[in-house]
Amino acid sequence: MKRNLIVSIFLVILVAVAAGCAPKTESNTPLRTMNVSGSGKVTLAPDIAYINIGVMSRASSVAEALSENSAQAQAVVNALVKLGVDPKDIQTSNFNIFPQQEMDEKGMPARTVYLVDNTVYVKVKDLPKMGQILDVVVKSGANSIHGITFDVQDKTAANSEARKLAVEDAYRQAQELAKAAAVTLGEVQTLNVSSSYRPVPMYAGDAAGKLGAGGDVPVAAGQMVITVDVNITYRIR
């Protein structure tokens, strides 16, 4: 019994060694590949905007500055709501109170005044009213506009289309190169994707991009461009 066990173990070891020494059937030829880059762009018209509206008040006491600022800010909010802006789309984004030293004609400290700076963040969904909105809020008490940002609420379909165009562009280039090099294009080995989203300014001469009419502040929304870049590695034969 013990002799048979020793023989069996020896045979197992012998088979394992033989398997390790057997010639490999797989080719040692390096995998040949082709690397190409493609790009896809989709242009969108903005359908939403974000504005930072500033209300700054100045008074000899904190209480007076706060009271004045509160009245001005409320007047701005009331004007926005009257123009159809949803109250949920209006919120305070920044609020500061700070003292400021005033000097006399000799450059000596004369008195301290207090400044209250209140910034209201507004989402505008009705872009044709943008010019009117800016005109009204300034007349209602706003004394600074910190910038307007245009955007597209739903970019899902545009992103999908840009990715498709980018892959098609890369594949087209790969086919041309494969034909020129007399090789056959194989399956995809790697695929990397990156995307960007940027505004394209609409100049004053582009009447279609102007918002607002008459005495309203003219605002150009421009266009938004989604760009997707892909880098694909194909196997070639």
C-alpha positions in Angstrom: 0.0 0.0 0.0 2.8 2.4 0.9 4.7 1.5 -2.2 1.6 2.2 -4.4 1.2 5.7 -2.7 4.9 6.6 -3.4 4.5 5.5 -7.1 1.3 7.7 -7.4 3.0 10.8 -6.0 5.9 10.3 -8.3 3.6 10.0 -11.3 1.8 13.3 -10.4 5.1 15.1 -10.0 6.3 13.7 -13.4 3.1 14.9 -15.2 3.4 18.4 -13.7 7.0 18.7 -14.8 6.2 17.5 -18.2 3.3 20.0 -18.5 5.6 22.8 -17.5 8.2 21.8 -20.1 5.8 21.3 -22.9 6.1 23.8 -25.8 3.6 26.7 -25.6 0.9 26.9 -28.3 0.3 30.6 -27.9 2.3 32.9 -30.1 4.9 35.1 -28.6 4.4 37.8 -31.3 3.7 41.2 -29.7 0.1 42.5 -30.1 0.1 45.1 -32.9 -2.1 48.2 -32.2 -3.1 51.5 -33.7 -3.9 54.5 -31.5 -6.2 57.3 -32.8 -8.0 60.3 -31.3 -11.5 61.6 -32.3 -13.6 64.6 -31.4 -17.3 65.4 -31.4 -18.9 68.8 -30.9 -22.6 69.7 -30.3 -23.8 73.3 -30.1 -26.7 74.2 -27.8 -28.7 77.4 -27.2 -28.8 78.4 -23.5 -32.2 78.1 -21.8 -31.3 79.3 -18.3 -29.2 82.0 -16.7 -27.8 82.8 -13.3 -27.3 86.3 -12.0 -25.6 87.6 -8.9 -27.3 90.9 -8.0 -25.6 93.1 -5.4 -27.3 95.5 -3.0 -24.9 97.7 -0.9 -26.0 100.1 1.7 -24.0 102.7 3.7 -25.0 104.4 7.0 -23.5 105.8 10.2 -24.8 102.9 12.3 -25.1 99.1 11.7 -28.8 99.2 12.5 -29.5 102.0 9.9 -27.3 100.2 7.3 -29.2 96.9 7.8 -32.6 98.6 7.7 -31.8 100.4 4.5 -30.2 97.3 2.9 -33.2 95.1 3.9 -35.6 97.6 2.2 -33.5 97.7 -1.0 -33.1 94.0 -1.2 -36.8 93.3 -0.6 -37.6 95.8 -3.4 -35.3 93.9 -5.7 -36.9 90.6 -4.8 -40.5 92.0 -5.2 -39.5 93.3 -8.7 -38.2 89.9 -9.7 -41.3 88.1 -8.5 -43.5 90.6 -10.3 -41.6 89.8 -13.5 -42.4 86.1 -13.1 -39.3 84.8 -11.4 -40.1 81.9 -9.0 -39.4 82.9 -5.4 -37.6 79.5 -5.0 -35.1 80.7 -7.6 -34.1 83.7 -5.5 -31.7 83.3 -2.6 -29.1 85.2 -0.7 -25.6 84.0 -1.6 -23.5 86.4 0.3 -24.1 88.8 3.2 -21.4 91.0 4.8 -21.3 93.9 7.3 -18.0 95.8 7.7 -16.9 99.2 9.1 -15.2 101.8 6.9 -13.1 104.6 8.3 -13.8 108.0 6.7 -11.1 110.7 6.6 -11.4 114.5 6.8 -9.8 117.0 4.4 -6.5 116.7 6.3 -6.4 112.9 6.0 -7.2 112.3 9.6 -9.9 109.8 10.8 -13.2 111.6 11.0 -15.9 109.0 11.6 -16.7 105.3 11.0 -19.5 104.3 8.7 -20.9 100.8 8.1 -21.4 99.0 4.9 -23.9 96.2 4.3 -23.3 94.1 1.2 -26.1 91.7 0.2 -25.8 89.5 -2.9 -28.8 87.8 -4.3 -28.4 84.7 -6.5 -31.2 84.5 -9.1 -32.0 81.7 -11.6 -33.7 83.1 -14.7 -35.6 80.5 -16.8 -37.3 83.0 -19.1 -34.3 84.3 -21.1 -36.3 86.7 -23.3 -37.0 88.7 -20.1 -33.3 89.0 -19.2 -32.9 92.6 -20.4 -36.0 93.7 -18.7 -35.0 92.0 -15.4 -31.7 93.7 -15.3 -33.2 97.1 -16.0 -35.9 96.7 -13.3 -33.6 95.4 -10.6 -31.2 98.3 -11.0 -34.1 100.7 -10.8 -35.4 98.9 -7.7 -32.3 99.3 -5.7 -29.6 97.0 -6.9 -26.3 98.8 -7.4 -24.1 96.0 -8.8 -24.4 93.0 -11.1 -21.6 90.6 -10.3 -22.0 88.6 -13.5 -24.3 86.6 -15.7 -23.8 82.9 -16.4 -25.7 81.1 -19.2 -26.3 77.4 -19.1 -28.4 74.5 -20.5 -30.6 72.7 -18.0 -30.5 69.2 -19.6 -27.3 68.3 -21.5 -27.9 64.6 -21.4 -28.9 64.1 -25.1 -26.2 66.6 -26.3 -23.5 64.7 -24.3 -24.6 61.4 -25.8 -24.5 62.8 -29.3 -21.1 64.3 -28.8 -19.7 61.0 -27.6 -21.2 59.2 -30.6 -19.6 61.8 -33.0 -16.3 61.5 -31.3 -16.2 57.7 -31.6 -17.3 57.9 -35.2 -14.5 60.4 -35.9 -11.9 58.2 -34.4 -13.2 55.1 -36.2 -13.2 56.9 -39.5 -9.5 57.9 -39.0 -8.6 54.4 -38.0 -10.2 52.9 -41.1 -8.3 55.4 -43.3 -5.0 54.6 -41.6 -5.5 50.9 -41.8 -6.2 51.0 -45.5 -3.2 53.2 -46.1 -1.0 50.9 -44.1 -2.4 47.7 -45.7 -3.5 46.2 -42.4 -6.9 45.0 -41.1 -8.6 46.9 -38.3 -9.4 44.7 -35.3 -11.3 45.1 -32.0 -11.0 47.9 -29.6 -8.3 47.4 -26.9 -8.7 50.7 -24.9 -11.0 53.7 -25.0 -10.6 56.9 -23.0 -13.1 59.8 -22.9 -12.9 63.4 -21.8 -15.4 66.2 -22.2 -15.6 70.0 -21.9 -18.4 72.6 -21.9 -17.8 76.2 -22.8 -19.7 79.3 -23.9 -19.3 80.9 -27.3 -20.0 84.6 -27.3 -22.7 86.0 -29.5 -21.5 89.4 -30.8 -23.7 92.5 -31.0 -24.2 92.1 -34.7 -26.0 88.7 -34.2 -29.5 89.9 -33.7 -30.7 86.4 -32.9 -28.6 86.3 -29.8 -29.9 89.5 -28.3 -32.2 89.4 -25.4 -34.3 92.3 -24.4 -35.9 95.0 -26.5 -36.7 98.7 -26.4 -35.2 100.4 -23.4 -34.2 97.1 -21.7 -30.5 96.2 -21.2 -29.3 94.2 -24.3 -27.9 90.8 -23.3 -26.4 88.3 -25.7 -26.8 84.7 -24.6 -24.5 83.3 -27.3 -24.2 79.5 -27.6 -22.8 76.7 -25.6 -20.5 74.0 -27.1 -20.1 70.5 -25.7 -16.9 68.9 -26.8 -16.1 65.2 -26.3 -12.6 63.8 -27.1 -11.9 60.1 -27.3 -8.6 58.2 -27.6 -9.0 54.7 -28.9 -6.5 51.9 -29.4 -7.5 49.3 -32.0 -5.9 45.9 -32.6 -4.5 45.5 -36.2 -3.7 42.4 -38.1 
